[in-house]
Amino acid sequence: MKYTLITGASSGIGRALAERFAQKGYNLIIVARRTNLLSILKKDLENKYKIKIIVFTVDLSNLQKVKKFYKNIKKYQIETFINNAGFGDVNLAWDSNIEKIEKMLDLNIKSLTILSIMFIKDNLDNDVQLINVSSTAGYSVFSAAISYSASKIYVASWTESVAKQLQRLNKKIKVKVLAPGATESEFNDRSLVKTKLTEDKIKEYKDRAIRKSAEELADDAYKLYKSDKILGLIVNNKLELSDGNYPIRWFD
């Protein structure tokens, strides 16, 4: 039995992605920290779409648990792996809470990279997909979230470059990057946890963004999945599919 695996699936974009792929008849492996929300989602989607869903409760910002998690899922036939788990921080860089930033970097960068490498290595010559979720902040730095932007620049440049190298070597696996803009979800509230911005600045941050619904973003993600393009970037609230923005200097 084949599965689509989605991390960060308990709410927001991840939950909407689970719903979208379930609608299309894909069996799911859903992963997040909150067992109760995953259990509710599993029951709801299995009842509506008559698919099979497997739940894994794991905090992927805990790097000691990442490799163990991957060992536990290797027994399943995963045809699509979506690294969606991540969070942000809205602050002046020097005002950020160090513990929060450390956890953000562990999840946004380290965990994503470890899982990506292991999945790619196991599937170089298989007809599968890896989709890493970056952000429009991975293509232009947000002044109120420089550390977060830098983490997503890493995700975008790493994923694009690996995708192009795999294509160059004629490997079967497809690697892609989804770069959402502002989306209606819990993400924004979590980004403001421990912020030192003034109330006026917080209001300005919340008000200036044109937000897609998580469901609309999930539709965009599915279009990227069905396409032969590497990058799905949200520009002016619309999806643009392309072969990527980051150039590579080839030495092989």
C-alpha positions in Angstrom: 0.0 0.0 0.0 1.4 3.4 -1.0 1.3 6.5 1.3 1.7 10.3 1.2 3.5 11.4 4.3 2.9 14.9 5.7 4.7 16.4 8.6 3.2 19.2 10.7 -0.2 17.8 9.7 -2.2 18.6 12.9 -3.2 22.2 11.8 -2.9 24.9 9.2 -1.2 24.1 5.9 -0.3 20.5 6.9 -3.9 19.7 7.8 -5.2 21.3 4.5 -2.6 19.2 2.6 -3.9 16.1 4.3 -7.4 16.9 3.3 -6.4 17.7 -0.3 -4.5 14.4 -0.8 -7.2 12.4 0.9 -9.8 13.9 -1.4 -7.7 12.6 -4.3 -7.7 9.1 -2.8 -4.2 8.9 -1.4 -3.5 7.0 1.8 -1.7 9.1 4.4 0.9 9.1 7.1 0.3 12.2 9.2 2.9 13.4 11.6 2.9 16.1 14.3 3.3 16.7 18.1 -0.4 16.7 19.1 -1.9 13.3 19.1 -5.4 14.4 19.8 -5.6 16.6 16.7 -4.0 13.9 14.5 -6.6 11.4 15.8 -9.5 13.7 15.1 -8.1 14.3 11.6 -7.6 10.6 11.0 -11.1 9.7 11.9 -12.6 12.5 9.9 -10.7 11.8 6.7 -11.0 8.0 6.8 -14.7 8.4 7.2 -15.1 10.9 4.4 -12.7 9.4 1.8 -12.4 5.7 2.7 -8.6 5.8 2.8 -6.1 4.4 5.2 -4.3 6.8 7.6 -1.4 6.1 9.9 -0.6 8.5 12.8 2.9 9.3 14.2 3.2 11.6 17.2 6.7 13.0 17.2 8.4 16.4 17.9 10.7 16.7 14.9 12.5 19.6 16.5 14.0 17.0 18.8 16.9 15.8 16.6 17.4 12.7 18.7 13.9 11.5 17.6 14.3 12.3 13.9 16.4 9.3 12.9 14.3 7.0 15.0 11.2 8.3 13.4 12.6 7.7 9.9 13.5 4.1 10.8 9.9 3.6 11.9 8.4 4.8 8.6 10.9 3.0 6.3 8.7 -0.1 6.3 5.9 1.8 4.5 5.9 2.5 0.8 6.0 6.3 0.7 5.4 7.7 -2.7 5.3 11.4 -1.6 7.1 12.9 1.4 6.1 16.4 2.3 8.3 18.2 4.8 5.9 20.8 6.0 6.6 21.1 9.8 8.2 24.4 10.7 7.6 27.6 12.6 8.7 31.3 12.5 9.8 34.1 14.8 8.8 37.7 14.3 11.3 39.9 16.1 14.4 42.0 15.7 17.1 39.4 15.4 18.8 40.4 18.6 15.6 40.5 20.6 14.7 36.9 19.8 14.5 34.3 22.4 17.6 32.1 22.0 15.8 28.8 23.0 13.0 29.5 20.5 15.5 30.3 17.7 17.5 27.1 18.5 14.3 25.0 18.3 13.3 26.8 15.1 16.6 26.1 13.4 16.5 22.5 14.5 13.1 22.0 13.0 13.2 24.2 9.9 16.8 23.3 8.8 18.3 20.3 10.6 15.3 18.0 10.8 14.2 18.8 7.2 17.7 18.2 5.9 18.2 14.9 7.7 14.8 13.5 6.6 15.3 14.7 3.1 18.7 13.1 2.7 17.6 9.8 4.1 14.5 9.7 1.9 16.4 10.7 -1.2 19.1 8.1 -0.5 16.6 5.4 -0.2 14.7 6.4 -3.4 17.2 7.7 -5.9 15.8 5.4 -8.6 12.2 5.2 -7.5 9.2 7.2 -9.0 8.5 9.2 -5.8 8.4 12.8 -4.8 9.9 14.9 -2.0 8.3 18.3 -1.4 10.0 20.7 1.1 8.0 23.7 2.3 9.9 26.9 2.3 8.3 30.3 2.1 8.3 33.5 0.1 10.7 34.5 2.9 13.0 32.0 1.2 13.2 34.3 -1.8 13.1 37.8 -0.1 14.1 38.6 3.4 11.4 39.8 5.8 12.8 42.6 8.0 10.7 41.6 11.0 11.8 38.0 10.7 15.4 37.8 9.5 16.3 34.6 11.3 13.2 32.9 10.0 13.8 34.2 6.5 17.4 32.9 6.6 16.1 29.4 7.6 13.8 29.4 4.7 16.4 30.7 2.3 18.4 27.6 3.3 15.4 25.3 2.6 14.7 26.9 -0.8 18.4 27.0 -2.0 19.2 23.5 -0.7 16.1 21.9 -2.1 16.3 23.6 -5.5 20.0 22.7 -5.9 19.5 19.1 -4.9 16.5 18.8 -7.3 18.6 20.2 -10.2 21.5 17.9 -9.4 19.2 14.8 -9.3 17.9 15.9 -12.7 21.4 16.3 -14.1 22.3 12.8 -12.9 19.0 11.4 -14.4 17.7 10.1 -11.1 14.1 9.1 -11.0 13.1 10.8 -7.7 11.6 14.3 -8.1 12.4 16.9 -5.5 10.4 20.2 -5.3 10.0 23.2 -3.1 6.8 25.0 -2.2 7.1 28.6 -1.1 3.9 29.9 0.4 3.1 33.5 1.3 1.1 34.6 4.2 -1.5 31.9 5.0 -4.3 31.8 7.5 -3.1 29.4 10.1 -1.7 29.0 13.6 1.7 29.7 12.1 1.3 33.5 12.6 0.4 33.3 16.2 3.3 30.9 17.0 5.6 33.3 15.2 4.6 36.1 17.6 5.3 34.0 20.7 7.9 35.8 22.8 8.1 38.7 20.4 9.3 42.1 21.7 7.7 44.1 18.9 5.4 46.8 20.0 1.6 46.4 19.7 1.6 48.8 16.8 4.3 46.8 15.0 2.4 43.6 15.6 -0.8 45.1 14.2 1.1 46.3 11.2 2.6 42.9 10.7 -0.8 41.2 10.9 -2.6 43.8 8.7 -0.2 44.2 5.8 -0.2 40.6 4.6 -2.6 39.4 1.9 -3.5 35.9 3.2 -4.5 32.8 1.3 -6.6 30.2 3.2 -4.7 27.0 4.0 -7.1 25.2 1.7 -6.2 27.5 -1.3 -2.5 26.9 -0.5 -3.1 23.1 -0.5 -4.6 23.4 -3.9 -1.4 25.2 -5.1 0.7 22.5 -3.5 -1.2 19.8 -5.4 -0.7 21.7 -8.7 3.1 21.7 -7.9 2.9 17.9 -7.1 1.2 17.2 -10.5 3.6 19.4 -12.4 7.1 18.7 -13.8 8.4 21.9 -12.2 10.8 22.3 -9.2 9.4 25.5 -7.6 5.9 26.6 -6.6 6.3 30.2 -5.5 3.4 32.4 -4.4 3.7 35.8 -6.0 1.0 38.4 -5.4 -1.1 35.6 -3.9 -0.9 33.5 -7.1 1.1 30.3 -7.8 4.0 30.6 -10.2 5.6 27.3 -11.3 9.2 27.3 -12.5 12.5 25.5 -12.7 13.8 27.4 -9.7 15.5 30.7 -8.9 18.9 29.7 -7.4 21.8 29.3 -9.9 24.4 26.5 -9.5 28.0 26.6 -10.4 28.6 23.1 -11.7 32.0 21.4 -11.1 31.2 17.9 -12.3 
